């Protein structure tokens, strides 16, 4: 699997998810997991915004997990609504935001990694 800096990485297997989490931890990066469902209207609404953030904040790892495809992972993080965004650094869960709360999610990204790499957008 190629490194996808600046892109959302969809994890379809537990092995893919574990590998991405290990890479993020090893690099000391903030990992943001979007727990979603392709049939969730709120998930679909925020997906393009999440993809833009991945481009603006390449120093973080942006993962996407379909809760039905990776139920084991969703259960581990106690996901009970979608979308839910989990912020992790060095293996520690820093924050969890449930719902497509764009301002709240963006504030959390900035809180943990600072301002975007480039001010142009």
N, C-alpha and C positions, 0 to 999 in steps of 0.2 A: 504494500500500500504506500503510495507516494505521500510525502508530506504535503499538506494542503494549507500552508500558511496563508492567511487572508481569506479562507473559505470555510464554510460550514462542512464538517465531516460527519456524514451519516454513518452510524454504526449499526450494522445489520446482524452481527453475531456477538456473543459475549466475548469471544477472543479478540475481535476488532476493538470492542469497547475497552477491554482490559489493556490492550496494547497502547491505545491512545491515552488512557489514563496514566500508564507507566511512563510514556514519553513526556507528557505534561509535567509529571512529578519530577522526573529526572532533570528536565530543563528548568525547573523552578517556576513554571508558568501558571498563571491563573487558568483553570479549566472551567468553562461554562457549559452546562449540559441543558439542552432544551428537551424536556420530556414532552412528547407530543403524540397526536394521532392524526393520520391523514384525513379522517372524517370530522375532525373538530374545526368548526368555523373560526374560532379564536386563534387556533394554531396556524391556520392558513393565513389569517390576517397579519400575524406578526412575523411569519417566516421571511418575507422580503426585507423587513426591517432588521431582523437578526442577521441575515446575509450581509447587509450593509455594514453592520457593526463588526462583523468578521473582517471585512476589508479595512475598516477604519482602525481597528485595534489588533494588528497582526501579532502583537506580543502575547496575546491570549489564545487559547485553544477553544474553538467553538464546536461543540459536539451536538448531534441531534440523535435522539433515541425515540423510536416508535414504541410506546408503552405496551402495545400488543405483541410486537415482534420480540422485544426483550423484557418480558414480564419479570423475569428474575432480577434484572437490574432495577426496574421501576419499583419492585417490592423492597429491594435493599434500601433504596432512598425514601421509602414510604410515600410514594407518589399516589395521591388520591384525587387529583384534579389536573386538567390540562388546559393550556400549557403550564408547566412548572419549570422554573429555571433554578438550577442548583450551581452555586459558585464554590469551587474547590481549589485549594492551593496546598501543596505539599501533603496531600492525602487528607487534609482537614476540610470539612464542610464549613464554609464561612457564612453562608446565607442561602436562604431558599425563598423564592418569590413565586407565588402562585397567581396565574392569570396573565393576560397580555398587557401588563402594566409598563408601557414603554418608558415613561419617565423614571419610574422606580428601578427598572432594569438598567437603564443607561446610567443612572446615578451610582448604582452598585458597581458597574464596570469601571467607571471613573474612580470610584473610591478605592478599588483594589489595584488598578493598574495605571491610573493617571489619565491625562488627556490623550486624544488620538495622536497617532504617529504623524499625521499630516492634517493641517487645519483646512486644507481644501477639500471640498466635497461636491 
